[in-house]
Amino acid sequence: MTVSTTGKARSMATMAPLKKTHKALILALTLASGLALYPASQQAAAAEPFSPDQKSALDTAIRDYILANPEVIVESLNAMQARQEVAEKERQRAALAQLQGQITGNDNDPVIGNPNGDVTVVEFFDYQCGYCKRMIDPVMQLLKQDPNVRWVMKEFPILGPASVTAAHASIAADKQGAYSEFHVALMKYRGRLSDAVVFQTALEVGLDLDKLKADMASPETGKTIRDATVLARTLGINGTPAFVIGGEVLPGAVSLETLVEQIEAARKG
């Protein structure tokens, strides 16, 4: 399996809170173990700075305890990480509720499927993302079998300059009424993406290249992409693809069955 830049970023983002958690755990163990060495009547005094002898005895006690019970650190780290994930999920849901208009109602975002559908799905993606490419067939199959889904496209180019060019070009293609054709063609392209590939694909789907380039350079196009990027960061979306359905964020490539289930749940809700 290819490890993408997105995957590395996600791993680094995951490790950061673990390092902080590890420091916090050691501090907590230090305080707890230190106080445990003293009777209750002496704990107030123990809160004062330790003498060299006390500090040495405390360090030895903590070290011996950790060596004898290493699983305590793992259990504590796992519990802390679980609490952080719950807190992040709650923060994300609050942001989703607050920013619903920007998520589903930005008129500058291209829409495929039924623009008047009763359920809106929002997809954040990058044209160089292999997992995004893997999703194109399930997505198009879903839109074919469920003609009442509104699919909002959020250009989130995070994998290099070619991704940025492709994002600008796809927004510009929407101005020629050919977003869906161009989007599918780029997603189905197998090989390294480049500016030349982007423009050749535009010609193959019948786009006016001069108009495309002019629209790519417009301030409105740049703003649409910046807005999507800021929104993704605010929602805690750091990788592609990511789907927003019915107030939930689904990160990564998911199955067609999962998309259908989430859409039906949103429809009933």
WOPENOR-V352795 format. One record per residue. RES is the residue in one letter. SS is DSSP state (A for helix, B for strand, O for the rest). PSI is psi in degrees with one decimal (NA if undefined). D_FIRST is the distance of its C-alpha to the first C-alpha in whole Angstrom. Layout:
res=RES ss=SS psi=PSI d_first=D_FIRST
res=RES ss=SS psi=PSI d_first=D_FIRST
This chain:
res=M ss=O psi=132.6 d_first=0
res=T ss=O psi=132.0 d_first=4
res=V ss=O psi=117.3 d_first=6
res=S ss=O psi=167.2 d_first=9
res=T ss=A psi=-37.9 d_first=13
res=T ss=A psi=-43.3 d_first=13
res=G ss=A psi=-41.5 d_first=11
res=K ss=A psi=-42.5 d_first=13
res=A ss=A psi=-40.5 d_first=16
res=R ss=A psi=-39.1 d_first=16
res=S ss=A psi=-43.3 d_first=15
res=M ss=A psi=-39.3 d_first=18
res=A ss=A psi=-32.7 d_first=20
res=T ss=A psi=-36.5 d_first=20
res=M ss=A psi=-31.9 d_first=21
res=A ss=A psi=-52.0 d_first=24
res=P ss=A psi=-28.1 d_first=26
res=L ss=A psi=-39.1 d_first=25
res=K ss=A psi=-42.8 d_first=27
res=K ss=A psi=-41.2 d_first=30
res=T ss=A psi=-40.2 d_first=30
res=H ss=A psi=-44.1 d_first=30
res=K ss=A psi=-42.8 d_first=33
res=A ss=A psi=-37.6 d_first=35
res=L ss=A psi=-44.8 d_first=34
res=I ss=A psi=-41.5 d_first=36
res=L ss=A psi=-44.3 d_first=39
res=A ss=A psi=-42.0 d_first=39
res=L ss=A psi=-38.5 d_first=40
res=T ss=A psi=-49.7 d_first=42
res=L ss=A psi=-46.0 d_first=44
res=A ss=A psi=-45.8 d_first=44
res=S ss=A psi=-36.8 d_first=45
res=G ss=A psi=-46.1 d_first=47
res=L ss=A psi=-32.3 d_first=49
res=A ss=A psi=-20.5 d_first=49
res=L ss=O psi=-13.0 d_first=51
res=Y ss=O psi=149.1 d_first=54
res=P ss=O psi=161.9 d_first=56
res=A ss=A psi=-36.9 d_first=56
res=S ss=A psi=-19.6 d_first=60
res=Q ss=A psi=0.4 d_first=58
res=Q ss=A psi=-33.7 d_first=55
res=A ss=A psi=-42.5 d_first=56
res=A ss=A psi=-34.0 d_first=57
res=A ss=A psi=-19.9 d_first=54
res=A ss=O psi=-18.0 d_first=52
res=E ss=O psi=162.2 d_first=54
res=P ss=O psi=136.9 d_first=52
res=F ss=O psi=147.2 d_first=52
res=S ss=O psi=163.9 d_first=54
res=P ss=A psi=-41.5 d_first=53
res=D ss=A psi=-41.4 d_first=54
res=Q ss=A psi=-42.1 d_first=52
res=K ss=A psi=-40.7 d_first=49
res=S ss=A psi=-43.4 d_first=49
res=A ss=A psi=-38.7 d_first=49
res=L ss=A psi=-44.1 d_first=47
res=D ss=A psi=-42.2 d_first=44
res=T ss=A psi=-42.3 d_first=45
res=A ss=A psi=-43.1 d_first=45
res=I ss=A psi=-44.7 d_first=42
res=R ss=A psi=-44.8 d_first=40
res=D ss=A psi=-40.4 d_first=41
res=Y ss=A psi=-44.6 d_first=40
res=I ss=A psi=-42.0 d_first=37
res=L ss=A psi=-35.1 d_first=37
res=A ss=A psi=-24.8 d_first=38
res=N ss=O psi=59.6 d_first=36
res=P ss=O psi=-24.6 d_first=33
res=E ss=A psi=-21.4 d_first=31
res=V ss=A psi=-39.5 d_first=33
res=I ss=A psi=-46.1 d_first=31
res=V ss=A psi=-45.0 d_first=28
res=E ss=A psi=-41.8 d_first=30
res=S ss=A psi=-41.7 d_first=31
res=L ss=A psi=-42.6 d_first=28
res=N ss=A psi=-41.7 d_first=26
res=A ss=A psi=-41.8 d_first=30
res=M ss=A psi=-42.5 d_first=30
res=Q ss=A psi=-40.3 d_first=26
res=A ss=A psi=-41.8 d_first=27
res=R ss=A psi=-38.8 d_first=30
res=Q ss=A psi=-39.0 d_first=28
res=E ss=A psi=-40.2 d_first=26
res=V ss=A psi=-43.4 d_first=29
res=A ss=A psi=-39.9 d_first=31
res=E ss=A psi=-37.4 d_first=28
res=K ss=A psi=-40.8 d_first=28
res=E ss=A psi=-41.2 d_first=31
res=R ss=A psi=-40.3 d_first=31
res=Q ss=A psi=-41.5 d_first=29
res=R ss=A psi=-38.3 d_first=31
res=A ss=A psi=-40.8 d_first=34
res=A ss=A psi=-38.7 d_first=33
res=L ss=A psi=-43.5 d_first=32
res=A ss=A psi=-40.6 d_first=35
res=Q ss=A psi=-34.5 d_first=37
res=L ss=O psi=18.5 d_first=35
res=Q ss=A psi=-39.7 d_first=35
res=G ss=A psi=-42.1 d_first=37
res=Q ss=A psi=-32.0 d_first=34
res=I ss=A psi=-47.0 d_first=31
res=T ss=A psi=-14.0 d_first=33
res=G ss=O psi=15.5 d_first=36
res=N ss=O psi=112.3 d_first=35
res=D ss=O psi=-16.2 d_first=37
res=N ss=O psi=-12.5 d_first=35
res=D ss=O psi=133.7 d_first=32
res=P ss=O psi=149.8 d_first=31
res=V ss=B psi=132.0 d_first=31
res=I ss=B psi=171.0 d_first=30
res=G ss=B psi=-148.2 d_first=31
res=N ss=O psi=111.5 d_first=35
res=P ss=O psi=-16.8 d_first=36
res=N ss=O psi=21.7 d_first=38
res=G ss=O psi=156.6 d_first=36
res=D ss=O psi=-11.2 d_first=37
res=V ss=B psi=134.1 d_first=33
res=T ss=B psi=130.0 d_first=31
res=V ss=B psi=133.3 d_first=28
res=V ss=B psi=128.4 d_first=26
res=E ss=B psi=125.1 d_first=23
res=F ss=B psi=128.8 d_first=22
res=F ss=B psi=168.4 d_first=19
res=D ss=O psi=136.4 d_first=18
res=Y ss=O psi=-13.5 d_first=18
res=Q ss=O psi=3.9 d_first=15
res=C ss=O psi=118.9 d_first=13
res=G ss=A psi=-34.8 d_first=10
res=Y ss=A psi=-33.5 d_first=11
res=C ss=A psi=-42.4 d_first=14
res=K ss=A psi=-36.3 d_first=14
res=R ss=A psi=-26.4 d_first=13
res=M ss=A psi=-13.5 d_first=16
res=I ss=A psi=-42.4 d_first=19
res=D ss=A psi=-47.9 d_first=20
res=P ss=A psi=-39.5 d_first=20
res=V ss=A psi=-47.6 d_first=22
res=M ss=A psi=-34.7 d_first=24
res=Q ss=A psi=-41.7 d_first=25
res=L ss=A psi=-45.3 d_first=26
res=L ss=A psi=-28.1 d_first=28
res=K ss=A psi=-41.0 d_first=30
res=Q ss=A psi=-18.6 d_first=30
res=D ss=O psi=91.5 d_first=32
res=P ss=O psi=9.6 d_first=34
res=N ss=O psi=28.4 d_first=35
res=V ss=B psi=130.8 d_first=32
res=R ss=B psi=119.0 d_first=32
res=W ss=B psi=110.5 d_first=28
res=V ss=B psi=130.3 d_first=29
res=M ss=B psi=121.4 d_first=26
res=K ss=B psi=107.0 d_first=26
res=E ss=B psi=121.0 d_first=24
res=F ss=O psi=71.9 d_first=22
res=P ss=O psi=99.8 d_first=21
res=I ss=O psi=3.9 d_first=19
res=L ss=O psi=25.9 d_first=17
res=G ss=O psi=175.0 d_first=20
res=P ss=A psi=-38.8 d_first=23
res=A ss=A psi=-33.4 d_first=22
res=S ss=A psi=-40.3 d_first=21
res=V ss=A psi=-44.5 d_first=24
res=T ss=A psi=-45.8 d_first=26
res=A ss=A psi=-38.9 d_first=24
res=A ss=A psi=-45.9 d_first=25
res=H ss=A psi=-40.9 d_first=29
res=A ss=A psi=-38.2 d_first=29
res=S ss=A psi=-38.1 d_first=28
res=I ss=A psi=-41.0 d_first=30
res=A ss=A psi=-36.0 d_first=33
res=A ss=A psi=-31.5 d_first=32
res=D ss=A psi=-30.7 d_first=33
res=K ss=O psi=-15.4 d_first=37
res=Q ss=O psi=10.2 d_first=37
res=G ss=O psi=23.7 d_first=36
res=A ss=O psi=29.1 d_first=33
res=Y ss=A psi=-50.4 d_first=30
res=S ss=A psi=-45.8 d_first=29
res=E ss=A psi=-43.7 d_first=29
res=F ss=A psi=-42.8 d_first=27
res=H ss=A psi=-49.1 d_first=25
res=V ss=A psi=-41.7 d_first=23
res=A ss=A psi=-43.3 d_first=24
res=L ss=A psi=-40.5 d_first=22
res=M ss=A psi=-31.0 d_first=19
res=K ss=A psi=-7.4 d_first=19
res=Y ss=O psi=129.4 d_first=19
res=R ss=O psi=118.5 d_first=16
res=G ss=O psi=176.1 d_first=16
res=R ss=O psi=127.0 d_first=17
res=L ss=O psi=142.9 d_first=19
res=S ss=O psi=169.0 d_first=22
res=D ss=A psi=-40.2 d_first=26
res=A ss=A psi=-41.5 d_first=27
res=V ss=A psi=-41.8 d_first=25
res=V ss=A psi=-48.4 d_first=25
res=F ss=A psi=-33.9 d_first=29
res=Q ss=A psi=-39.2 d_first=29
res=T ss=A psi=-39.6 d_first=27
res=A ss=A psi=-42.7 d_first=30
res=L ss=A psi=-40.6 d_first=33
res=E ss=A psi=-28.5 d_first=31
res=V ss=O psi=6.8 d_first=31
res=G ss=O psi=21.7 d_first=35
res=L ss=O psi=150.1 d_first=35
res=D ss=O psi=108.6 d_first=38
res=L ss=A psi=-39.0 d_first=36
res=D ss=A psi=-45.5 d_first=39
res=K ss=A psi=-39.8 d_first=39
res=L ss=A psi=-49.0 d_first=35
res=K ss=A psi=-37.0 d_first=35
res=A ss=A psi=-42.6 d_first=38
res=D ss=A psi=-31.1 d_first=37
res=M ss=A psi=-34.1 d_first=34
res=A ss=O psi=-2.8 d_first=36
res=S ss=O psi=146.5 d_first=38
res=P ss=A psi=-34.2 d_first=38
res=E ss=A psi=-40.6 d_first=37
res=T ss=A psi=-46.8 d_first=34
res=G ss=A psi=-39.8 d_first=33
res=K ss=A psi=-39.2 d_first=34
res=T ss=A psi=-42.4 d_first=32
res=I ss=A psi=-40.8 d_first=29
res=R ss=A psi=-41.6 d_first=30
res=D ss=A psi=-42.9 d_first=31
res=A ss=A psi=-39.0 d_first=28
res=T ss=A psi=-45.5 d_first=26
res=V ss=A psi=-41.0 d_first=29
res=L ss=A psi=-44.1 d_first=29
res=A ss=A psi=-45.8 d_first=25
res=R ss=A psi=-40.2 d_first=26
res=T ss=A psi=-35.1 d_first=29
res=L ss=O psi=-1.7 d_first=27
res=G ss=O psi=20.7 d_first=24
res=I ss=O psi=114.8 d_first=22
res=N ss=O psi=-4.0 d_first=19
res=G ss=O psi=170.8 d_first=16
res=T ss=O psi=151.7 d_first=16
res=P ss=O psi=166.4 d_first=16
res=A ss=B psi=137.6 d_first=19
res=F ss=B psi=136.9 d_first=22
res=V ss=B psi=118.1 d_first=25
res=I ss=B psi=119.7 d_first=27
res=G ss=O psi=41.8 d_first=31
res=G ss=O psi=13.6 d_first=31
res=E ss=B psi=145.9 d_first=27
res=V ss=B psi=125.9 d_first=24
res=L ss=B psi=105.7 d_first=21
res=P ss=B psi=144.4 d_first=18
res=G ss=O psi=175.7 d_first=14
res=A ss=O psi=130.0 d_first=14
res=V ss=O psi=165.4 d_first=16
res=S ss=O psi=160.4 d_first=18
res=L ss=A psi=-38.9 d_first=21
res=E ss=A psi=-40.3 d_first=23
res=T ss=A psi=-42.2 d_first=22
res=L ss=A psi=-44.9 d_first=23
res=V ss=A psi=-44.4 d_first=26
res=E ss=A psi=-43.9 d_first=27
res=Q ss=A psi=-37.3 d_first=27
res=I ss=A psi=-42.2 d_first=29
res=E ss=A psi=-38.3 d_first=32
res=A ss=A psi=-41.6 d_first=32
res=A ss=A psi=-38.0 d_first=33
res=R ss=A psi=-42.2 d_first=35
res=K ss=A psi=-34.4 d_first=37
res=G ss=O psi=NA d_first=37
